[in-house]
């Protein structure tokens, strides 16, 4: 992987990880268009870890409050931590069971293109959705967790599916975004641990220095993307990303059919 490819992938990951447009889908598309050959999915996971740092920069204080409050047995912190655990379990289970299937999905641009269209439909459905709730019910947390599990597929946005679920469940837009980002912390960290067995092979294939550059770019771009998304959600513009997903999906499908 060259340095310009590293910057490109890092920028794509950082911008699209938190905006509801599917970072995995964009990485699969850009990886093929830019001819970035990476064995397995370790590079994608490494970039996700970089953007995990972005979440901790923006929501680290809130996450620390929940963690400290949980150990201190504060009822509100214990309840919120329990909801995050409930929301995390579906993604962990499906991620382990269907790891190989997801890896193969990255190689199918046609699949990615259709998934982009589905993401657009989800986002468009959030118009005039949302309420005043700050946290979901236990059942709602499971629903949001299932939405996150669905997003293991490239082209399905994790933030898009989880925030959409939160808005449909009556969460206020800002709190739906916060819950989505906080529940991303354990799922991304778990994915990194799960993929750690491939670290030697993949780093040797792509180069340690370009990978470090790519992660640094993803980290910075991720912080800016979170700030932008919160700003847009506060103004009721979450669904505005739908036309972009449809356009990218149509392009991806057309390109896949042309290649075939």
ABEGO torsion letter per residue (X at the ends): XBAAAAAAAAAAAAAAAABBAEAAAAAAAAAAAAGBBBBEAAAAAAAAAAAAAAAAAAAAAAAAAAAAAAAAGBAAAAAAAAAAAAAAAAAAAAAAAAAAAAAAAAABAAAAAAAAAAAAAAAAAABGBEBABABBBAAAAAAAAAAAAAAABBGBBAAAAAAAAAAAAGBBAAAAAAAAAAAAAAAAAAAAAAAAAAAAAAAAAAEAAAAAAAAAAAAAAAAAAAAAAAAAAAAGAAAAAAAAAAAAAAAAAAAAAAAX
